[in-house]
Amino acid sequence: MDKVKVKFFAYFRELFGAREMEIELKGSLTLAEFLDSLAQTPQQKKELFHNGHLNPQVVVMVNGSVVNPEAFSEIKLESGSTIAIFPMMGGG
């Protein structure tokens, strides 16, 4: 059974109701398709997406590497992958 682990940080924990989830992959999905299926409520979709693209205020990592928002529709997920979702952090 192909599964991925999703870790949520900051307000995404409250938005998705968990620190992490293990989710079964239904076939071969891109990261974009997976995130679209993960976001089940209008609020979740609004926080993850903007005009059909990944929201620029969201950082997504797959197996410890930051995903370029331009490429998230091209990345194929593999069984055992870990996806981390967190807001862009500002600093000063």
MODELLER restraints for C-alpha pairs under 7 A, 6 or more apart:
rsr = mdl.restraints
at = mdl.atoms
rsr.add(forms.Gaussian(group=physical.xy_distance, feature=features.Distance(at['CA:2:A'], at['CA:24:A']), mean=5.78, stdev=0.5))
rsr.add(forms.Gaussian(group=physical.xy_distance, feature=features.Distance(at['CA:2:A'], at['CA:25:A']), mean=5.50, stdev=0.5))
rsr.add(forms.Gaussian(group=physical.xy_distance, feature=features.Distance(at['CA:2:A'], at['CA:79:A']), mean=4.75, stdev=0.5))
rsr.add(forms.Gaussian(group=physical.xy_distance, feature=features.Distance(at['CA:3:A'], at['CA:22:A']), mean=6.52, stdev=0.5))
rsr.add(forms.Gaussian(group=physical.xy_distance, feature=features.Distance(at['CA:3:A'], at['CA:23:A']), mean=5.40, stdev=0.5))
rsr.add(forms.Gaussian(group=physical.xy_distance, feature=features.Distance(at['CA:3:A'], at['CA:24:A']), mean=4.23, stdev=0.5))
rsr.add(forms.Gaussian(group=physical.xy_distance, feature=features.Distance(at['CA:3:A'], at['CA:25:A']), mean=5.34, stdev=0.5))
rsr.add(forms.Gaussian(group=physical.xy_distance, feature=features.Distance(at['CA:3:A'], at['CA:79:A']), mean=5.17, stdev=0.5))
rsr.add(forms.Gaussian(group=physical.xy_distance, feature=features.Distance(at['CA:3:A'], at['CA:80:A']), mean=5.78, stdev=0.5))
rsr.add(forms.Gaussian(group=physical.xy_distance, feature=features.Distance(at['CA:4:A'], at['CA:22:A']), mean=5.72, stdev=0.5))
rsr.add(forms.Gaussian(group=physical.xy_distance, feature=features.Distance(at['CA:4:A'], at['CA:23:A']), mean=5.47, stdev=0.5))
rsr.add(forms.Gaussian(group=physical.xy_distance, feature=features.Distance(at['CA:4:A'], at['CA:24:A']), mean=6.47, stdev=0.5))
rsr.add(forms.Gaussian(group=physical.xy_distance, feature=features.Distance(at['CA:4:A'], at['CA:25:A']), mean=6.86, stdev=0.5))
rsr.add(forms.Gaussian(group=physical.xy_distance, feature=features.Distance(at['CA:4:A'], at['CA:79:A']), mean=5.77, stdev=0.5))
rsr.add(forms.Gaussian(group=physical.xy_distance, feature=features.Distance(at['CA:4:A'], at['CA:80:A']), mean=5.02, stdev=0.5))
rsr.add(forms.Gaussian(group=physical.xy_distance, feature=features.Distance(at['CA:4:A'], at['CA:81:A']), mean=5.01, stdev=0.5))
rsr.add(forms.Gaussian(group=physical.xy_distance, feature=features.Distance(at['CA:4:A'], at['CA:82:A']), mean=5.86, stdev=0.5))
rsr.add(forms.Gaussian(group=physical.xy_distance, feature=features.Distance(at['CA:5:A'], at['CA:20:A']), mean=6.95, stdev=0.5))
rsr.add(forms.Gaussian(group=physical.xy_distance, feature=features.Distance(at['CA:5:A'], at['CA:21:A']), mean=5.72, stdev=0.5))
rsr.add(forms.Gaussian(group=physical.xy_distance, feature=features.Distance(at['CA:5:A'], at['CA:22:A']), mean=4.45, stdev=0.5))
rsr.add(forms.Gaussian(group=physical.xy_distance, feature=features.Distance(at['CA:5:A'], at['CA:23:A']), mean=6.31, stdev=0.5))
rsr.add(forms.Gaussian(group=physical.xy_distance, feature=features.Distance(at['CA:5:A'], at['CA:81:A']), mean=6.35, stdev=0.5))
rsr.add(forms.Gaussian(group=physical.xy_distance, feature=features.Distance(at['CA:5:A'], at['CA:82:A']), mean=4.69, stdev=0.5))
rsr.add(forms.Gaussian(group=physical.xy_distance, feature=features.Distance(at['CA:5:A'], at['CA:83:A']), mean=6.12, stdev=0.5))
rsr.add(forms.Gaussian(group=physical.xy_distance, feature=features.Distance(at['CA:6:A'], at['CA:20:A']), mean=5.35, stdev=0.5))
rsr.add(forms.Gaussian(group=physical.xy_distance, feature=features.Distance(at['CA:6:A'], at['CA:21:A']), mean=5.22, stdev=0.5))
rsr.add(forms.Gaussian(group=physical.xy_distance, feature=features.Distance(at['CA:6:A'], at['CA:22:A']), mean=6.28, stdev=0.5))
rsr.add(forms.Gaussian(group=physical.xy_distance, feature=features.Distance(at['CA:6:A'], at['CA:82:A']), mean=5.81, stdev=0.5))
rsr.add(forms.Gaussian(group=physical.xy_distance, feature=features.Distance(at['CA:6:A'], at['CA:83:A']), mean=4.68, stdev=0.5))
rsr.add(forms.Gaussian(group=physical.xy_distance, feature=features.Distance(at['CA:6:A'], at['CA:84:A']), mean=5.79, stdev=0.5))
rsr.add(forms.Gaussian(group=physical.xy_distance, feature=features.Distance(at['CA:7:A'], at['CA:19:A']), mean=5.86, stdev=0.5))
rsr.add(forms.Gaussian(group=physical.xy_distance, feature=features.Distance(at['CA:7:A'], at['CA:20:A']), mean=4.22, stdev=0.5))
rsr.add(forms.Gaussian(group=physical.xy_distance, feature=features.Distance(at['CA:7:A'], at['CA:21:A']), mean=6.65, stdev=0.5))
rsr.add(forms.Gaussian(group=physical.xy_distance, feature=features.Distance(at['CA:7:A'], at['CA:83:A']), mean=6.12, stdev=0.5))
rsr.add(forms.Gaussian(group=physical.xy_distance, feature=features.Distance(at['CA:7:A'], at['CA:84:A']), mean=4.66, stdev=0.5))
rsr.add(forms.Gaussian(group=physical.xy_distance, feature=features.Distance(at['CA:7:A'], at['CA:85:A']), mean=6.29, stdev=0.5))
rsr.add(forms.Gaussian(group=physical.xy_distance, feature=features.Distance(at['CA:8:A'], at['CA:19:A']), mean=5.16, stdev=0.5))
rsr.add(forms.Gaussian(group=physical.xy_distance, feature=features.Distance(at['CA:8:A'], at['CA:20:A']), mean=5.82, stdev=0.5))
rsr.add(forms.Gaussian(group=physical.xy_distance, feature=features.Distance(at['CA:8:A'], at['CA:84:A']), mean=6.02, stdev=0.5))
rsr.add(forms.Gaussian(group=physical.xy_distance, feature=features.Distance(at['CA:8:A'], at['CA:85:A']), mean=5.18, stdev=0.5))
rsr.add(forms.Gaussian(group=physical.xy_distance, feature=features.Distance(at['CA:8:A'], at['CA:86:A']), mean=6.27, stdev=0.5))
rsr.add(forms.Gaussian(group=physical.xy_distance, feature=features.Distance(at['CA:9:A'], at['CA:19:A']), mean=6.94, stdev=0.5))
rsr.add(forms.Gaussian(group=physical.xy_distance, feature=features.Distance(at['CA:9:A'], at['CA:85:A']), mean=6.26, stdev=0.5))
rsr.add(forms.Gaussian(group=physical.xy_distance, feature=features.Distance(at['CA:9:A'], at['CA:86:A']), mean=4.90, stdev=0.5))
rsr.add(forms.Gaussian(group=physical.xy_distance, feature=features.Distance(at['CA:10:A'], at['CA:86:A']), mean=6.42, stdev=0.5))
rsr.add(forms.Gaussian(group=physical.xy_distance, feature=features.Distance(at['CA:12:A'], at['CA:86:A']), mean=6.56, stdev=0.5))
rsr.add(forms.Gaussian(group=physical.xy_distance, feature=features.Distance(at['CA:13:A'], at['CA:19:A']), mean=5.27, stdev=0.5))
rsr.add(forms.Gaussian(group=physical.xy_distance, feature=features.Distance(at['CA:15:A'], at['CA:44:A']), mean=6.64, stdev=0.5))
rsr.add(forms.Gaussian(group=physical.xy_distance, feature=features.Distance(at['CA:29:A'], at['CA:76:A']), mean=5.81, stdev=0.5))
rsr.add(forms.Gaussian(group=physical.xy_distance, feature=features.Distance(at['CA:29:A'], at['CA:77:A']), mean=5.97, stdev=0.5))
rsr.add(forms.Gaussian(group=physical.xy_distance, feature=features.Distance(at['CA:30:A'], at['CA:73:A']), mean=5.83, stdev=0.5))
rsr.add(forms.Gaussian(group=physical.xy_distance, feature=features.Distance(at['CA:30:A'], at['CA:74:A']), mean=6.15, stdev=0.5))
rsr.add(forms.Gaussian(group=physical.xy_distance, feature=features.Distance(at['CA:30:A'], at['CA:75:A']), mean=5.25, stdev=0.5))
rsr.add(forms.Gaussian(group=physical.xy_distance, feature=features.Distance(at['CA:30:A'], at['CA:76:A']), mean=4.25, stdev=0.5))
rsr.add(forms.Gaussian(group=physical.xy_distance, feature=features.Distance(at['CA:30:A'], at['CA:77:A']), mean=5.76, stdev=0.5))
rsr.add(forms.Gaussian(group=physical.xy_distance, feature=features.Distance(at['CA:31:A'], at['CA:72:A']), mean=5.61, stdev=0.5))
rsr.add(forms.Gaussian(group=physical.xy_distance, feature=features.Distance(at['CA:31:A'], at['CA:73:A']), mean=5.96, stdev=0.5))
rsr.add(forms.Gaussian(group=physical.xy_distance, feature=features.Distance(at['CA:31:A'], at['CA:75:A']), mean=5.60, stdev=0.5))
rsr.add(forms.Gaussian(group=physical.xy_distance, feature=features.Distance(at['CA:31:A'], at['CA:76:A']), mean=6.13, stdev=0.5))
rsr.add(forms.Gaussian(group=physical.xy_distance, feature=features.Distance(at['CA:31:A'], at['CA:77:A']), mean=6.12, stdev=0.5))
rsr.add(forms.Gaussian(group=physical.xy_distance, feature=features.Distance(at['CA:32:A'], at['CA:72:A']), mean=5.62, stdev=0.5))
rsr.add(forms.Gaussian(group=physical.xy_distance, feature=features.Distance(at['CA:32:A'], at['CA:73:A']), mean=4.71, stdev=0.5))
rsr.add(forms.Gaussian(group=physical.xy_distance, feature=features.Distance(at['CA:39:A'], at['CA:45:A']), mean=5.19, stdev=0.5))
rsr.add(forms.Gaussian(group=physical.xy_distance, feature=features.Distance(at['CA:47:A'], at['CA:55:A']), mean=6.91, stdev=0.5))
rsr.add(forms.Gaussian(group=physical.xy_distance, feature=features.Distance(at['CA:48:A'], at['CA:54:A']), mean=5.92, stdev=0.5))
rsr.add(forms.Gaussian(group=physical.xy_distance, feature=features.Distance(at['CA:48:A'], at['CA:55:A']), mean=5.40, stdev=0.5))
rsr.add(forms.Gaussian(group=physical.xy_distance, feature=features.Distance(at['CA:48:A'], at['CA:58:A']), mean=6.59, stdev=0.5))
rsr.add(forms.Gaussian(group=physical.xy_distance, feature=features.Distance(at['CA:49:A'], at['CA:55:A']), mean=4.57, stdev=0.5))
rsr.add(forms.Gaussian(group=physical.xy_distance, feature=features.Distance(at['CA:54:A'], at['CA:69:A']), mean=6.10, stdev=0.5))
rsr.add(forms.Gaussian(group=physical.xy_distance, feature=features.Distance(at['CA:57:A'], at['CA:87:A']), mean=5.76, stdev=0.5))
rsr.add(forms.Gaussian(group=physical.xy_distance, feature=features.Distance(at['CA:57:A'], at['CA:88:A']), mean=5.04, stdev=0.5))
rsr.add(forms.Gaussian(group=physical.xy_distance, feature=features.Distance(at['CA:58:A'], at['CA:86:A']), mean=5.93, stdev=0.5))
rsr.add(forms.Gaussian(group=physical.xy_distance, feature=features.Distance(at['CA:58:A'], at['CA:87:A']), mean=4.61, stdev=0.5))
rsr.add(forms.Gaussian(group=physical.xy_distance, feature=features.Distance(at['CA:58:A'], at['CA:88:A']), mean=5.46, stdev=0.5))
rsr.add(forms.Gaussian(group=physical.xy_distance, feature=features.Distance(at['CA:59:A'], at['CA:85:A']), mean=5.92, stdev=0.5))
rsr.add(forms.Gaussian(group=physical.xy_distance, feature=features.Distance(at['CA:59:A'], at['CA:86:A']), mean=5.36, stdev=0.5))
rsr.add(forms.Gaussian(group=physical.xy_distance, feature=features.Distance(at['CA:59:A'], at['CA:87:A']), mean=5.74, stdev=0.5))
rsr.add(forms.Gaussian(group=physical.xy_distance, feature=features.Distance(at['CA:59:A'], at['CA:88:A']), mean=5.75, stdev=0.5))
rsr.add(forms.Gaussian(group=physical.xy_distance, feature=features.Distance(at['CA:60:A'], at['CA:66:A']), mean=5.97, stdev=0.5))
rsr.add(forms.Gaussian(group=physical.xy_distance, feature=features.Distance(at['CA:60:A'], at['CA:67:A']), mean=5.75, stdev=0.5))
rsr.add(forms.Gaussian(group=physical.xy_distance, feature=features.Distance(at['CA:60:A'], at['CA:83:A']), mean=6.94, stdev=0.5))
rsr.add(forms.Gaussian(group=physical.xy_distance, feature=features.Distance(at['CA:60:A'], at['CA:84:A']), mean=5.62, stdev=0.5))
rsr.add(forms.Gaussian(group=physical.xy_distance, feature=features.Distance(at['CA:60:A'], at['CA:85:A']), mean=4.76, stdev=0.5))
rsr.add(forms.Gaussian(group=physical.xy_distance, feature=features.Distance(at['CA:60:A'], at['CA:86:A']), mean=6.63, stdev=0.5))
rsr.add(forms.Gaussian(group=physical.xy_distance, feature=features.Distance(at['CA:61:A'], at['CA:67:A']), mean=5.46, stdev=0.5))
rsr.add(forms.Gaussian(group=physical.xy_distance, feature=features.Distance(at['CA:61:A'], at['CA:83:A']), mean=5.60, stdev=0.5))
rsr.add(forms.Gaussian(group=physical.xy_distance, feature=features.Distance(at['CA:61:A'], at['CA:84:A']), mean=5.03, stdev=0.5))
rsr.add(forms.Gaussian(group=physical.xy_distance, feature=features.Distance(at['CA:61:A'], at['CA:85:A']), mean=6.67, stdev=0.5))
rsr.add(forms.Gaussian(group=physical.xy_distance, feature=features.Distance(at['CA:62:A'], at['CA:81:A']), mean=6.77, stdev=0.5))
rsr.add(forms.Gaussian(group=physical.xy_distance, feature=features.Distance(at['CA:62:A'], at['CA:82:A']), mean=5.70, stdev=0.5))
rsr.add(forms.Gaussian(group=physical.xy_distance, feature=features.Distance(at['CA:62:A'], at['CA:83:A']), mean=4.63, stdev=0.5))
rsr.add(forms.Gaussian(group=physical.xy_distance, feature=features.Distance(at['CA:62:A'], at['CA:84:A']), mean=6.53, stdev=0.5))
rsr.add(forms.Gaussian(group=physical.xy_distance, feature=features.Distance(at['CA:63:A'], at['CA:81:A']), mean=5.98, stdev=0.5))
rsr.add(forms.Gaussian(group=physical.xy_distance, feature=features.Distance(at['CA:63:A'], at['CA:82:A']), mean=5.09, stdev=0.5))
rsr.add(forms.Gaussian(group=physical.xy_distance, feature=features.Distance(at['CA:63:A'], at['CA:83:A']), mean=6.41, stdev=0.5))
